[in-house]
């Protein structure tokens, strides 16, 4: 097998698409974000990397709160749009129906199948980004998106981003069960 060295601009595949919300200048502002990752299990922390010039950062820093909203494929065009325009130039506050949970300044999108309210716990300054780490204080969904009380990706149809080709991809079929699929292999090795 001959490996080919790729350019270092190839990103981690795939990246989950989310919409980050924050209150900026007294109203909701939204930003399409794929640079997101869980960073702690208990309590659950989510980390988001945002270019430091994003308008949304102001609200996160000012209020210490933000939301992470997982859109379904039905919101793909809206998600793409909010990633193309800046809240400093375009008012994106009325684009989605909004609800609040526990936190006052973490607006969430009612049309998103799964949403998280996060309280800022740390900001890491990186060369070009601010990496915001937030503790999830509450998660929200609807019965129609759940199976056995847990979010079901087949029902809410999240999508991902690949870069540098800049494409969105739907989630496919389940291909195995985590912490189970390798048991047979583990038994052979031990």
N, C-alpha and C positions, 0 to 999 in steps of 0.2 A: 504494500500500500504506500503510495507516494503522497505525502501531505504537501499542501501548498500553503506558503506563508501568506496570510491575509493582511490587509491594511489594518492598522490599529483602530480605525474608526468603526469597525464591526462591533455592534453592541450585543449585550446579552439578549438571547432570544427566548421566548418573546417577552414583551413587557406588558403588564396589565394596564389597560386604559382606565383612568379614573378622572373625576372632576373634583378639584379641591375648591372648597368654598371658604370665604372669610368675609367679615364685615369690614368694609373700607368706606370711609366718609359717610357712615350711617346707613349703608345699604349693602345687600349681598353682592359679592363679586365672585366670578367663577374663572377657573383656569384648568385647561386640559393637562393632565399630568400622567406620564407613564413611568417617570423616574420615582418609583415608590417601592418600599420593601418593609416587611415586618422586621423589627430589630430587637424585640424582646418578647418573651412568651408570657410571663406572669409578673407584673401586669403587662398586658399587651401594649406594645409601643409600635407605631408605624413611623417610618422615616420617609420624607419627601425631599427631593433635591430640586430646588427652584433657582433659576438664574436670578441673581440679586437685583436685577432691574425690573422684575415682574411687579405689577401693581398689587397683586394679592399679598405679597410679602408684607406690605405696610400694615394690613389688617391683622395678619398673624402676629407680627411683632408688637403692635399696639395693644391688642386684646389678649394675646397668649392663647388663642383658640382658633381652631379650623375644623372643617369637615372634610371627609373623604367619601365621595359618592361613586358607586359603581354603576355606570350606565349599561343598559342592555343595547343590543344592536339597533333597536328602534330609535335610539338617541345618538347614533353615530354622526349624522350630519351636524346636529347641534354641538356635539362634543368637539368635532373638528373645527367648527366655526369659532367657538370660544377660545380655541388654541391659536387662532389666526389673528385675533384682534385683542388689543390691550384695553383693560378696564380704565386706563388713564385717558383713553380717547373715545371709547364706546361704552355706553351704559348697558351692562349685561344683566342688571338686577331683575328685570322683568321677563327674562327668557324662559325661566322655569317656575312652576309653583313651588313655594318654599314652605318649610316647616322648621320649627325649633324644638329641640328636646330639652336636655338638662342645661346645656350651655347657652348663654345669651348671644354670643358672637360667633357661633359655628353654624351658619345657615345650611340647611340640607335640602336636597332636591326631592320633592314628593314623587316625581316620576322615576327616580332611580330605585331599582329593586333592593339594593342593600346600601346603607349609609352608616357612617361612623362619625361620632363626635369626638374630637381630640383636644386635650389640654396640652399646650406646649410645655415640654420639660427641658428641652435643650436645643440650642442652635449651634451648629458647627459651621464655621466659615471656611469654605473651600476656595480654591483659586478663582473659579468663575461662578460658583453657586453658593447658596445658603442651604444647608441640610437641616430641616426642621424635624425634630423628633417629638412626637406627640403621644401621650397616653390615651388610649381609647377609653372614654368614660361611659359610652353607651353605643350600642349598635341597633339598627332599625331595619325592618323589612315588613312584608305582608305575608299572610298565610298562603296566598297563591304562588309565592316564590319559594316555599319551603317544602321539604320532604322530611318527615320524622323530626320536625322542629329545627332543621338545619337548612341554610340556603342551598338551593339545587341549581347548579349552573345550566342544566337543561331547561329549566323554567325561566331563568332571568337572562340567559344568553349574553354574558359579558363578552368583550372582545379585547384583542391585544394589538400591540404596535410592534412592527419590526423596523429597525433602522440599520443602515442608511438608505434602504429602499423606500422608506416612508409609506408603509402599507398597513392596513388594518386587517385582522384575521379573526374569524369566529372560533369558538371553542368546539372541538370535535367530540367524538365518542370517548367514553371512559376506556382506558387501555389496561388498567390494573388497579389493585388496591394497595395503598401505601402501608408499609410495615407488615405486609402480608405476602406480597408477590415474591419476595426474596427468601421466604422461609424454607422452601424446598432446596434452594441453592445453599443456604446457610447450613442446613443439615448435612449436605454432602461435603462441605468444606471442613466442618468441625469434626 
